[in-house]
């Protein structure tokens, strides 16, 4: 009896990965083994960087708040210490947005904590 192989499912699996690697450089887009490795590596980078993105944005917000607070003669740590003491519950994301795009509102917050 001839050996039965499920070619339909195998081909579909390969096509799915080849479709995902379309647009990559060199053999990564058209050689199965290279494409499969590139695809798996890409998934691991995506997983890692979804976490790194949170760190990067938090660092950016802190820099923006620091720059905004220094305009009014305060360091970031002083400002955050006073904001917590006054129980003003604004996230760093919101504070950074205010410092950049709404300086008058940020100034009001700084005046409230001074």
Backbone as a ProteinNet text record, in pm:
[ID]
protein_1_A
[PRIMARY]
XXXXXXXXXXXXXXXXXXXXXXXXXXXXXXXXXXXXXXXXXXXXXXXXXXXXXXXXXXXXXXXXXXXXXXXXXXXXXXXXXXXXXXXXXXXXXXXXXXXXXXXXXXXXXXXXXX
[TERTIARY]
85.7	0	89.7	56.2	141.1	131.6	240.6	247.9	159.5	78.8	-12.1	48.1	62.6	112.1	9.7	-12.7	-113.4	-49.5	-36.5	31	-45.9	-176.3	-257.7	-224.7	-220.4	-192.4	-47.8	45.3	187	209.2	150.4	164.2	104.3	-11.5	-78.4	9.1	72	160.1	277.3	337.8	451.8	410	296.2	249.4	222.7	170.9	140.8	268.9	374.5	501.1	566	559.9	618.8	546.6	417.4	341.6	386.5	414	458.6	596.5	682.6	819.8	833	724.7	729.7	778.7	869.1	920.6	1051.7	1096.7	1225.3	1338.2	1461	1576.7	1635.6	1677.9	1754.2	1673.7	1739.9	1676.3	1569.7	1564.6	1467.4	1324.3	1303.8	1167.2	1128.4	1227.3	1186.6	1246.4	1335.3	1388.9	1324.7	1260.6	1176.7	1248.3	1365	1430.6	1475.6	1528.4	1573	1452.5	1345.5	1224.2	1163.8	1163.8	1106.2	1185.6	1319.5	1403.4	1382.7	1373.7	1354	1219.6	1117.9	983.6	982.4	1044.4	1047.8	1126.5	1238.3	1320	1239.2	1165.4	1082.3	976.3	916.3	815.3	876.8	999.4	1063	1100.1	1143.9	1172.6	1045	935.4	808.4	764.8	779.6	742.1	827.3	958.9	1051.5	1020.2	998.2	984.6	848.8	748.8	622.8	644.6	738	771.3	866.3	963.3	1059.8	992.6	886.1	815.7	763	714.1	661.5	771.8	891.6	1005.4	1046.5	1054.1	1099.8	1006.6	876.6	781.3	784.9	799.3	807.4	929	1042.8	1164.5	1142.3	1072.9	1043.8	956.1	852.5	763.1	839.6	929.6	1007.3	1094.4	1156.2	1239.3	1156.5	1037.6	952.5	904.1	867.9	824.2	940.7	1058.9	1178.9	1206.6	1199.4	1223.3	1119.3	993.2	886.6	902.8	940.6	954.4	1073.9	1180.9	1301.5	1278.5	1180.9	1147	1096.5	1043.5	990.8	1078.6	1205.7	1303.7	1290.5	1242.1	1225.6	1286.8	1341.5	1388.3	1271.6	1290	1185.3	1151.1	1255.1	1230.4	1157.8	1195.7	1125.8	978.7	957.9	822.6	734.9	788.1	708.3	684.5	784.6	766.7	654.2	652.8	549.8	412.6	411.8	282.6	218.4	300.9	247.9	203.1	277.7	242.9	109.2	83	-43.6	-157.3	-125.1	-223.5	-289.8	-208.8	-258.1	-230.8	-338	-323.3	-327	-215.1	-201.2	-86.3	-107.8	-2.8	109.9	224.3	337.5	304.9	224	185.3	108.3	14.1	-67.5	17.5	102.5	188.5	281.4	337.2	427.3	353.1	229.9	149.9	120.1	87	60.4	186.1	300.1	425.4	461	430.7	466.6	363.1	237.8	134.7	48.7	44.9	-38.2	42.4	139.5	227.9	155.8	45.1	-29.3	-90.7	-145.6	-203.5	-93.7	21.3	134.4	182.2	186	226.6	131.1	2.8	-97.1	-70.5	-32.1	-1.3	123.8	225.4	349.3	319.3	236.5	199.9	122.5	39.6	-39.1	50	159.6	246.1	353.5	380.2	486.3	444.3
-118.6	0	124.2	223.1	342.2	426.1	498.3	582.5	706.1	735.7	850.3	970.1	1080.2	1202.5	1313	1391.6	1496.3	1620.1	1619	1726	1857.4	1849.4	1970.8	2051.1	1982.2	2050.5	2098.8	2017.3	2054.9	2179.6	2179.5	2293.7	2419.4	2403.9	2518.1	2575.9	2486.5	2532.3	2611.9	2558.4	2627.2	2759.6	2758.9	2881.9	2992.2	2952.6	3051.4	3122.5	3045.4	3104.6	3183.7	3131.8	3203	3336.6	3338.2	3463	3564.9	3518	3606.8	3665.1	3590.3	3637.2	3712.6	3731.5	3807.7	3948.8	3997.5	4132	4135.1	4019.8	4017.5	4007	4026.4	4037.3	3900.3	3885.1	3766.7	3638.2	3532.5	3400.6	3388.3	3485.3	3477.3	3475	3523.4	3529.9	3410.9	3333.4	3230.4	3092.1	3074.7	2941.8	2896.2	2779.4	2734.5	2732.5	2667.6	2653.6	2789.7	2874	3006.8	3091.1	3082.5	3159.7	3116	2985.5	2933.6	2985.8	2984.7	3035.2	3185.4	3259	3403.9	3435.9	3358.7	3377.4	3352.8	3243.7	3210.7	3315.9	3360.4	3463.1	3592.5	3625.1	3745.3	3740.7	3622.5	3608.4	3630	3579	3595.7	3742.7	3812.1	3955.4	4032.4	3995	4064	4048.1	3926.8	3900	3985.2	3986.2	4061.2	4211.4	4260.6	4404.8	4458.3	4371.4	4418.5	4458.6	4392.6	4428.7	4548.3	4550.7	4661	4794.2	4788.6	4910.8	4984	4908.8	4969	5041.9	4979	5041.9	5169.7	5160.6	5274	5393.2	5367.7	5477.1	5538.2	5455	5509	5601.1	5558.4	5641	5773.7	5768.1	5889.7	5985.6	5929.2	6013	6079.8	6004.5	6060	6175.4	6158.7	6266	6390.7	6372	6487.2	6558.1	6480.6	6541.6	6617	6557.2	6619.5	6753.6	6753.2	6877.1	6983.1	6941.9	7034.9	7089.7	7002.7	7044.8	7137.2	7113.2	7196	7339.2	7359.6	7496	7579.1	7510.3	7580.3	7557	7523.2	7512.7	7391.4	7281.1	7157.6	7042.3	6946.8	6825.3	6727.2	6622.7	6521.7	6456.9	6419.5	6347.2	6435.7	6561.3	6655.3	6665.1	6685	6703.8	6582.1	6462.6	6341.2	6317	6349.3	6335.5	6423.8	6549.3	6643.4	6608.2	6557.3	6522.7	6404.5	6310.9	6197.9	6242.3	6336.1	6387	6460.2	6534.5	6608.2	6518.5	6390.7	6291.5	6331.4	6383.4	6412	6287.5	6217.1	6089.1	6107.1	6149.1	6156.8	6065.4	5986.7	5894.9	5972.6	5908.2	5970.9	6000.6	5914.8	5935.4	6066.9	6089.8	6211.6	6333.8	6321.8	6434.1	6472	6371.4	6398.2	6467.8	6424.8	6487.2	6632.9	6657.3	6794.4	6880.1	6825.6	6900.9	6940.5	6851	6879	6964.1	6925	6984.6	7090.9	7090.9	7186.9	7247	7334	7386.9	7466.3	7530.9	7606.6	7513.9	7402.3	7304.6	7242.8	7217.1	7161.1	7261.1	7388	7494.1	7500.5	7482	7481.2	7367	7252.8	7137.6	7167.5	7223.5	7257.9	7358.2	7458	7557.8	7493.7	7393.2	7325.2	7245.4	7190.3	7109.9	7189.8	7312.6	7393.5	7438.1
0	0	0	-83	-90.4	38.4	64.2	184	163.6	262.5	252.1	325.6	254.1	317.6	293.3	393.1	381.7	318.7	188.3	115.9	128.8	132.7	138.5	265.3	378.3	504.9	510.3	459.6	460.5	375.7	256.8	166	229.5	294.3	357.5	467.8	546.7	654.2	598.3	491.6	430	367.8	299.4	234	336.4	453.6	557.7	602.2	622.9	667.8	554.2	431.2	317.6	295.1	320.1	306	411.1	532.9	640.1	614.6	545.3	522.5	390.8	319.3	194.2	222.9	140.1	160.4	236.4	286.3	354.4	252.9	299.2	210.5	178.3	54.5	14.3	20.6	68.6	71.3	179.3	267.8	377.3	325.6	202.6	150.1	64.5	12.4	-83	-61	36.6	67.3	198.1	191.2	301.8	436.4	445.3	575.5	629.6	542.2	584.8	627	548.1	578.4	712.1	737	862	981.7	970.9	1079.8	1100.1	988.8	996.3	1062.2	1027	1081.3	1232.4	1275.2	1418.2	1496.3	1438.5	1503	1515.4	1409	1410.1	1518.6	1539	1644.2	1781.8	1801.4	1932.3	1955	1848.1	1860.4	1892.4	1828.5	1851.4	1995.9	2049.8	2189.1	2283.2	2259.6	2343.8	2337.4	2216.9	2199.2	2241.3	2253.6	2311.9	2457.2	2523.1	2661	2665.8	2574.5	2572	2539.2	2459.2	2420.7	2543.6	2641	2763.3	2839.2	2845.8	2913	2842	2708.6	2628.9	2645.1	2640.6	2653.2	2792.5	2895.1	3031.4	3044.2	2987.5	2990.9	2918.6	2804.5	2728.4	2808.7	2874.2	2954.9	3068.2	3130.9	3242.5	3193.2	3076.5	3020.3	2992.8	2940.1	2908.1	3033.8	3134.8	3261.6	3325.1	3320.7	3377.3	3308.4	3175.8	3100.6	3137	3148.6	3183.8	3324.6	3417.2	3556.9	3574.8	3501.3	3513.8	3466.6	3378.6	3337.2	3454.6	3555.4	3672.6	3795.6	3772.7	3880.4	3969.3	3914.3	3991.6	3915.8	3987	3918.8	3909.7	3832.4	3814.9	3948.7	4023.7	4148.9	4250.8	4258.1	4347	4307.2	4177.4	4124.5	4153.5	4127.1	4148.4	4297.6	4379	4523.5	4574.3	4527.4	4571.5	4515.7	4393	4330.7	4403.8	4451.9	4528.2	4667.5	4726.1	4858.7	4855.3	4745.1	4729.7	4681.5	4657.1	4610	4478.2	4386.6	4251.5	4168.5	4131.8	4062.6	3911.5	3856.2	3711	3671.2	3565.8	3521.8	3455	3442.9	3376.5	3230.4	3171.3	3031.4	3016.5	3104.7	3100.2	3132.1	3235.2	3272.2	3157.7	3090.2	2977.5	2864	2839.1	2734.3	2769.9	2895.7	2938.8	2927.2	2967.6	2963	2820	2724.7	2586.1	2513.1	2523.2	2437.6	2505.9	2638.8	2711.5	2827.2	2794.7	2899.5	3008.5	2973.9	3075.5	3179.9	3134	3227.2	3314.2	3254.9	3330.8	3435.2	3397.1	3490.8	3609.7	3582.4	3689.9	3788.1	3736.4	3822.1	3905.1	3839.7	3911	4023.4	3993.2	4093.9	4209.2	4175.6	4279	4374	4324.7	4411.5	4482.4	4436.8	4500.7	4639.1
[MASK]
++++++++++++++++++++++++++++++++++++++++++++++++++++++++++++++++++++++++++++++++++++++++++++++++++++++++++++++++++

